[in-house]
């Protein structure tokens, strides 16, 4: 949809798919692509730190919920003591998954735990959950083997899992979820490219946002934040990351 809308404005946009979260930022930093739109701010901060890159957010795309899904339990209360729960293992999404489990009151995190929580930050595990960290893309495939799995919305959608079937999920309107706003990102030196500004405007337009909601089963929410607000949020996230390191 974005490419179609861009063509009307005289822009030739080629959409390049990736099947591994680790690749789009490397491709962007290397100059193989000009923009990417796949990650939230917590992931971007982690990626910049690990790879020594200077990739910046230009605009928000959507924020989508992370959910806890199960093929064995119909309600959160049906999860048994000792349940095995799979969750993403990359630092950005592991922290979000553990905070989700804490909001669901399945575990408790230590006071002051930040965005990059790990198993070491669990203060209490009253239900004796057995947490299994795995690659984010593998979480849907493990649903048959575990009691539940914490799955990113995009991964769930691609796997045919309905967001409405989640036992528990994020509230995309909550201020706590702001660090997980997905963004259009560019190399810092290119942030003022006028063609990129046109792409940003098109992405926020009704046609593209309607398509985003359709392909996310209605879960995607667009939040109107400026590049300056996103930069400030990224800086806050980055401070938490450095403090956790």
C-alpha angles and dihedrals in degrees: 000000000000091000090051093050091046091053089060087058094049095257122131106215120180115196111217115197123213128192097197125063092216095063111061096065092046089051091048094049090048092052094245090123131021102217138007133201112189111091143073125228095261091056092045093053091050092047094049091050096047096044102033091238131146104218117156136194116249100181143343120264106182141315116227131187126256111219144196110232134185140181091197104046127053096192135029089246090058094067107109126229108269092030115169111231125187120208138170114283102205111105096244096051097034090061092049091048093052091048088051091054089048092052087050086055093237093120137009124229125212115267111270095021109158135209095288098063120167134186087273089066093061108113097180136013103184094170093049092235115190104222117205116192114207139159108293093238090056097057097090092049091057095055092097092053102042134050093243142344134211105229133185113241094241093050091047092050093050089051093052094250113147114230089217089066094065117123087214134354144176123275103236090204094057116109087228089068096055093098087060096059109130115233146194104243135197140172108281093239090058099046093112096050105137093216090056089053088057091051090050091053092048092049090055091048124108097252095055095039092050088053091048091054091047095051092045093052089250096303099110115102123192115218117195106228128152125236088252092054091048091049090052091050091048090052090051091049090047091054089054090049093051090047091052094048 
